[in-house]
């Protein structure tokens, strides 16, 4: 350790960090090339050849030329994933968009829900306090 000064350790750590950062950017660009629907096959092949054969220049040119579109595709992907997640939650909860928190799922009434709550309370599955909270939530 005596032959390797502290400043060299920091310099090596910076180089390692920048190397890892560049690899993340490279993989992000490669996935964006394949995800992009506005490019044809030859354009995708050209970008891949440029990014692989001249990696530093290829990555820099891609970010300059298509960086805005890359961001827009990321946003669209995130919105699609969010919409799919919300649809899954609605399916799992059995509610339709626009219904209130206390609304009964389609095809069920509050009477059925109250009867099920009463059965749960009678069987001892829920306490009196839980029954009252659930009943109040349904009747709101």
C-alpha positions in Angstrom: 0.0 0.0 0.0 3.0 2.3 0.5 3.7 2.3 -3.3 0.1 3.3 -4.2 -0.7 6.8 -2.9 -4.2 7.9 -1.9 -4.7 10.1 -4.9 -4.1 7.1 -7.2 -6.7 5.1 -5.3 -9.2 7.9 -5.9 -8.2 8.2 -9.6 -8.6 4.4 -10.0 -12.0 4.5 -8.4 -13.1 7.4 -10.7 -12.0 5.4 -13.7 -13.8 2.3 -12.6 -17.0 4.3 -11.9 -16.8 6.0 -15.3 -16.2 2.6 -17.0 -19.3 1.1 -15.3 -21.3 4.2 -16.1 -20.3 3.9 -19.8 -21.4 0.2 -19.9 -24.8 1.1 -18.4 -25.2 3.7 -21.1 -24.1 1.3 -23.8 -26.6 -1.4 -22.7 -29.3 1.3 -22.5 -28.6 2.4 -26.0 -28.6 -1.2 -27.3 -32.0 -1.9 -25.8 -33.3 1.4 -27.1 -32.1 0.5 -30.6 -34.1 -2.7 -30.5 -37.1 -1.1 -28.8 -37.4 1.7 -31.3 -40.3 1.2 -33.8 -39.5 4.3 -35.9 -36.3 2.7 -37.4 -36.1 0.0 -40.0 -33.9 -3.1 -39.8 -31.0 -1.5 -41.8 -31.0 1.6 -39.6 -30.9 -0.6 -36.4 -28.1 -2.7 -37.9 -26.2 0.5 -38.8 -26.5 1.9 -35.3 -25.4 -1.4 -33.8 -22.3 -1.6 -36.0 -21.4 2.0 -35.1 -21.9 1.4 -31.4 -20.0 -1.8 -31.4 -17.1 -0.9 -33.8 -16.6 2.7 -32.6 -18.1 2.5 -29.1 -17.2 5.9 -27.6 -18.0 7.8 -30.8 -21.1 5.6 -31.5 -22.6 6.1 -28.1 -21.9 9.9 -28.2 -23.5 10.3 -31.7 -26.5 8.1 -30.7 -27.2 10.2 -27.6 -26.9 13.4 -29.6 -29.0 12.2 -32.5 -31.7 10.2 -30.7 -31.5 11.1 -27.1 -34.8 13.0 -27.0 -36.6 10.0 -28.6 -34.9 7.7 -26.2 -36.4 9.7 -23.3 -39.8 9.7 -24.9 -39.8 5.9 -25.4 -38.8 5.5 -21.7 -41.7 7.7 -20.6 -44.1 5.8 -22.9 -42.8 2.4 -21.5 -43.3 3.6 -17.9 -46.8 4.9 -18.7 -47.7 1.5 -20.2 -46.3 -0.4 -17.2 -48.3 1.9 -14.9 -51.5 1.5 -16.8 -51.0 -2.3 -16.8 -50.4 -2.3 -13.0 -53.5 -0.2 -12.4 -55.6 -2.5 -14.5 -54.2 -5.5 -12.6 -55.1 -3.8 -9.3 -58.6 -3.0 -10.5 -59.0 -6.7 -11.6 -57.8 -8.0 -8.3 -60.0 -5.6 -6.3 -63.0 -6.2 -8.5 -63.8 -2.5 -9.1 -64.2 -0.5 -12.2 -62.5 2.9 -12.8 -64.5 5.7 -11.3 -66.2 3.7 -8.6 -65.8 4.8 -5.0 -63.9 3.0 -2.4 -67.1 1.7 -0.8 -68.8 0.7 -4.0 -69.7 -2.9 -4.6 -68.1 -4.8 -7.5 -70.3 -5.2 -10.6 -73.1 -7.7 -10.1 -72.9 -7.5 -6.3 -74.9 -5.4 -3.9 -74.2 -3.9 -0.5 -76.7 -6.3 0.9 -74.7 -9.3 -0.1 -71.5 -7.7 1.3 -73.2 -7.0 4.6 -74.5 -10.6 4.7 -71.0 -11.9 4.2 -69.7 -9.6 6.9 -72.4 -10.8 9.3 -71.4 -14.4 8.5 -67.7 -13.7 9.1 -68.6 -12.0 12.5 -70.9 -14.9 13.5 -68.2 -17.5 12.7 -65.6 -15.5 14.7 -63.3 -14.8 11.7 -63.5 -11.1 12.4 -64.1 -9.1 15.7 -66.9 -6.7 16.4 -64.6 -3.8 15.9 -63.5 -5.1 12.5 -67.1 -5.8 11.6 -68.1 -2.2 12.4 -65.2 -0.7 10.4 -66.0 -2.8 7.4 -69.8 -2.1 7.7 -69.1 1.7 8.0 -66.8 1.5 4.9 -69.5 -0.3 2.9 -72.3 2.1 3.9 -70.3 5.3 3.1 
